[in-house]
Amino acid sequence: MTIIPKKAATSVGEDLQRPEANSWKVPFTGLKRQYLGLGEEILDCVDRVFSSANFILRGEVKDFEDRIAAFLGVDHGIEASRVC
């Protein structure tokens, strides 16, 4: 999905100005409703990871990397995260 402000530059060199907050249309996603359907599965996965303390290069992470690689049709999948 592409989010486009109501007023955008129409020619080269025209200044882009930040649109008014109400000019952006972002669809609402019902995260609570999604969680209600998946909550038990999510909590089971979190519990497995935390109780095993296998956060890096094994267990659930290795399984995720293998499954995402197969889904994408590539040889390797590498999970990476960074919290700043």
The 8 nearest C-alpha neighbors of each residue, nearest first, counted from 0:
[[1, 2, 25, 26, 3, 24, 23, 27],
 [0, 2, 3, 25, 24, 4, 23, 26],
 [3, 1, 0, 4, 24, 25, 23, 26],
 [2, 4, 1, 5, 23, 24, 7, 6],
 [3, 5, 6, 23, 22, 18, 7, 2],
 [4, 6, 22, 3, 7, 23, 18, 19],
 [7, 5, 4, 18, 8, 3, 22, 16],
 [6, 8, 9, 4, 5, 15, 3, 16],
 [9, 7, 15, 13, 10, 14, 6, 11],
 [10, 8, 7, 13, 11, 6, 12, 15],
 [11, 9, 13, 8, 12, 14, 7, 15],
 [12, 10, 13, 9, 8, 14, 15, 7],
 [11, 13, 14, 10, 8, 15, 9, 7],
 [14, 12, 11, 10, 8, 15, 9, 7],
 [15, 13, 16, 12, 8, 11, 7, 10],
 [16, 14, 8, 13, 7, 17, 6, 18],
 [15, 17, 18, 14, 7, 8, 6, 19],
 [16, 18, 19, 15, 20, 4, 6, 7],
 [19, 17, 16, 4, 20, 22, 6, 5],
 [18, 20, 22, 21, 17, 23, 4, 5],
 [19, 21, 22, 23, 18, 17, 24, 4],
 [20, 22, 19, 23, 24, 18, 4, 5],
 [23, 21, 19, 20, 5, 4, 18, 24],
 [24, 22, 4, 21, 20, 25, 3, 2],
 [23, 25, 26, 22, 2, 21, 3, 4],
 [24, 26, 23, 27, 2, 28, 1, 0],
 [27, 25, 28, 24, 2, 0, 23, 29],
 [26, 28, 25, 29, 30, 24, 31, 32],
 [29, 27, 30, 26, 33, 31, 32, 25],
 [28, 30, 32, 31, 33, 27, 34, 26],
 [31, 29, 33, 32, 28, 34, 35, 27],
 [30, 32, 34, 33, 29, 35, 28, 36],
 [31, 33, 35, 29, 30, 34, 36, 28],
 [34, 32, 30, 36, 31, 35, 29, 37],
 [35, 33, 38, 37, 31, 36, 32, 30],
 [36, 34, 32, 38, 33, 37, 31, 39],
 [35, 37, 34, 33, 38, 32, 39, 40],
 [38, 36, 34, 40, 35, 39, 41, 33],
 [39, 37, 34, 41, 35, 40, 36, 42],
 [38, 40, 42, 41, 37, 43, 36, 35],
 [39, 41, 43, 37, 38, 42, 44, 36],
 [42, 40, 38, 44, 43, 39, 37, 45],
 [41, 43, 45, 39, 44, 40, 46, 38],
 [42, 44, 40, 46, 41, 45, 39, 47],
 [45, 43, 47, 41, 46, 42, 48, 40],
 [44, 46, 42, 48, 47, 43, 49, 41],
 [45, 47, 43, 49, 44, 48, 50, 42],
 [48, 46, 44, 50, 45, 49, 51, 43],
 [47, 49, 45, 51, 46, 50, 52, 53],
 [48, 50, 52, 46, 51, 47, 45, 53],
 [49, 51, 47, 52, 48, 46, 53, 45],
 [50, 52, 53, 48, 49, 47, 58, 46],
 [53, 51, 49, 50, 54, 48, 47, 55],
 [54, 52, 51, 58, 55, 48, 57, 59],
 [53, 55, 52, 60, 48, 56, 57, 58],
 [54, 56, 57, 53, 60, 61, 58, 52],
 [57, 55, 61, 60, 54, 58, 53, 59],
 [58, 56, 61, 60, 55, 53, 59, 54],
 [57, 59, 61, 60, 53, 62, 56, 54],
 [58, 60, 62, 61, 63, 57, 48, 53],
 [59, 61, 63, 62, 58, 57, 64, 56],
 [60, 62, 57, 64, 63, 58, 59, 56],
 [61, 63, 59, 65, 60, 64, 66, 58],
 [64, 62, 60, 66, 61, 65, 67, 59],
 [63, 65, 76, 61, 67, 62, 66, 77],
 [66, 64, 62, 68, 63, 67, 76, 61],
 [65, 67, 63, 69, 68, 64, 62, 70],
 [66, 68, 70, 64, 69, 65, 76, 63],
 [69, 67, 76, 73, 71, 75, 65, 66],
 [70, 68, 72, 66, 67, 71, 65, 73],
 [69, 71, 67, 68, 72, 66, 73, 65],
 [72, 70, 68, 69, 73, 67, 76, 66],
 [73, 71, 69, 70, 68, 74, 67, 75],
 [72, 74, 68, 71, 75, 69, 76, 70],
 [75, 73, 68, 72, 76, 69, 65, 71],
 [76, 74, 68, 73, 77, 65, 64, 69],
 [75, 77, 64, 68, 67, 65, 78, 74],
 [78, 76, 64, 79, 75, 68, 65, 67],
 [79, 77, 64, 76, 80, 60, 63, 61],
 [80, 78, 77, 81, 76, 55, 60, 64],
 [81, 79, 82, 78, 83, 77, 55, 54],
 [82, 80, 83, 79, 78, 55, 77, 54],
 [81, 83, 80, 79, 78, 54, 55, 77],
 [82, 81, 80, 79, 78, 54, 55, 77]]
